[in-house]
């Protein structure tokens, strides 16, 4: 299942409408959490909000996540090892108060399991692809190992 999530704070009809437009061409079912949006999808299952108690279960069942560039959703995708396609909100379109989501995706683009779609064609192509998942490597363990190795080296030269 493809999970589309726009968050709970702001509507993101552009994203929901884009996925709905080509949902019938996809091989996997789509569930969209549309939040405060006014667009009503016709080609995919949708709900306004996912109850917090159900969110992890829905996320776990998804094969790919499509989302605004919210860092909480990015971290959740990483935690569950799910590839995520980020579609940044744009201030010029009235989707947010500034373009911080464009700045966010510029820093995240190219990282394992993170894909950025700047237009509908890129989004559709990603959804038709088999996307790689992010590494299941625990970043705290990587940091811990790096620190231990640094300290061992430092102590060896002291």
C-alpha positions as CSV (number, residue, x, y, z in Angstrom):
1,X,0.0,0.0,0.0
2,X,1.1,3.6,-0.7
3,X,0.5,5.9,2.2
4,X,0.0,9.6,1.4
5,X,0.2,11.8,4.5
6,X,-0.1,15.6,4.5
7,X,0.3,16.1,8.3
8,X,-2.4,17.5,10.6
9,X,-1.6,21.3,10.6
10,X,-2.1,22.5,7.0
11,X,-4.0,21.3,3.9
12,X,-2.0,20.1,0.9
13,X,-4.5,19.6,-1.8
14,X,-1.9,19.8,-4.6
15,X,-0.3,16.6,-3.4
16,X,-3.5,14.8,-2.8
17,X,-4.9,15.8,-6.2
18,X,-1.7,14.7,-7.9
19,X,-1.7,11.2,-6.5
20,X,-5.5,10.9,-7.0
21,X,-5.1,11.8,-10.7
22,X,-2.8,8.8,-11.4
23,X,-3.8,6.4,-8.6
24,X,-5.8,4.3,-11.1
25,X,-2.5,3.7,-13.0
26,X,-0.6,2.4,-10.0
27,X,-0.3,-1.3,-9.2
28,X,-0.6,-0.8,-5.4
29,X,-3.6,0.6,-3.5
30,X,-3.3,4.1,-2.1
31,X,-4.5,5.4,1.3
32,X,-4.4,9.2,1.7
33,X,-4.5,11.1,4.9
34,X,-5.8,14.4,3.6
35,X,-6.0,16.4,6.8
36,X,-7.7,19.8,6.5
37,X,-7.8,19.7,2.7
38,X,-10.9,20.5,0.6
39,X,-10.1,18.2,-2.3
40,X,-12.0,14.9,-2.2
41,X,-10.2,12.1,-3.8
42,X,-12.1,9.9,-6.3
43,X,-9.5,7.2,-7.2
44,X,-8.1,6.3,-3.8
45,X,-9.2,5.5,-0.3
46,X,-8.8,8.5,2.0
47,X,-9.4,9.7,5.5
48,X,-9.1,13.1,7.1
49,X,-6.8,12.0,9.9
50,X,-5.2,8.8,11.2
51,X,-5.8,8.2,14.8
52,X,-2.5,8.4,16.8
53,X,-3.1,4.8,18.1
54,X,-3.4,3.5,14.5
55,X,-0.6,5.5,12.9
56,X,2.2,3.1,13.5
57,X,0.2,0.2,12.2
58,X,-0.8,2.0,9.0
59,X,2.8,3.1,8.6
60,X,4.1,-0.4,9.1
61,X,1.7,-1.8,6.4
62,X,2.7,0.8,3.8
63,X,5.3,-0.1,1.2
64,X,6.1,3.5,0.4
65,X,5.3,6.9,2.0
66,X,4.4,10.0,0.1
67,X,4.5,13.1,2.2
68,X,5.0,16.8,2.6
69,X,8.6,17.6,3.8
70,X,7.8,17.3,7.4
71,X,10.8,16.1,9.4
72,X,8.6,14.0,11.8
73,X,7.3,11.9,8.9
74,X,10.9,11.6,7.5
75,X,12.1,10.2,10.9
76,X,9.1,7.9,11.1
77,X,9.8,6.5,7.6
78,X,13.4,5.9,8.7
79,X,12.3,4.2,11.9
80,X,10.1,1.8,10.0
81,X,12.6,1.3,7.1
82,X,10.2,2.7,4.5
83,X,11.1,4.6,1.4
84,X,9.7,8.1,1.4
85,X,8.9,10.5,-1.4
86,X,8.9,14.1,-0.3
87,X,6.8,16.8,-2.0
88,X,7.7,20.1,-0.5
89,X,5.0,22.7,0.1
90,X,5.6,26.0,-1.7
91,X,5.0,29.4,-0.2
92,X,4.4,30.9,-3.6
93,X,1.3,28.6,-3.9
94,X,0.1,29.5,-0.4
95,X,0.9,26.1,1.0
96,X,3.1,27.4,3.8
97,X,4.3,30.7,5.2
98,X,7.8,30.3,3.8
99,X,9.9,27.8,1.8
100,X,11.6,26.0,4.6
101,X,10.3,22.7,3.1
102,X,12.4,23.4,0.0
103,X,15.4,24.0,2.2
104,X,14.6,20.7,4.0
105,X,14.5,18.6,0.8
106,X,17.7,20.2,-0.5
107,X,19.5,18.8,2.5
108,X,17.8,15.4,2.4
109,X,17.8,14.7,-1.3
110,X,20.0,11.7,-2.3
111,X,20.0,10.1,1.2
112,X,19.2,6.4,1.1
113,X,15.4,5.8,1.0
114,X,14.6,9.5,0.5
115,X,13.3,10.7,-2.9
116,X,12.2,14.3,-3.7
117,X,9.5,15.0,-6.3
118,X,9.3,18.6,-7.5
119,X,6.5,18.0,-9.9
120,X,3.7,15.5,-10.7
121,X,5.8,13.6,-13.4
122,X,8.6,13.0,-10.9
123,X,6.1,11.8,-8.3
124,X,4.3,9.4,-10.7
125,X,7.6,8.0,-11.9
126,X,8.8,7.3,-8.3
127,X,5.5,5.6,-7.5
128,X,5.8,3.4,-10.6
129,X,9.4,2.4,-9.5
130,X,10.6,0.0,-6.9
131,X,12.3,2.3,-4.5
132,X,15.1,1.4,-2.1
133,X,14.4,1.6,1.6
134,X,16.6,3.5,3.9
135,X,19.3,1.7,5.9
136,X,18.1,0.0,9.1
137,X,21.4,1.1,10.7
138,X,20.8,2.7,14.1
139,X,22.3,6.1,13.8
140,X,22.9,6.2,17.6
141,X,25.0,3.0,17.2
142,X,27.0,4.5,14.3
143,X,27.7,7.6,16.4
144,X,28.6,5.5,19.4
145,X,31.1,3.3,17.4
146,X,32.6,6.4,15.9
147,X,33.1,8.0,19.3
148,X,34.6,4.9,20.8
149,X,37.1,4.5,17.9
150,X,38.0,8.2,18.2
151,X,38.6,7.9,22.0
152,X,40.7,4.7,21.5
153,X,42.8,6.5,19.0
154,X,43.2,9.5,21.2
155,X,44.1,7.4,24.3
156,X,46.6,5.4,22.3
157,X,48.5,8.6,21.3
158,X,48.3,10.2,24.8
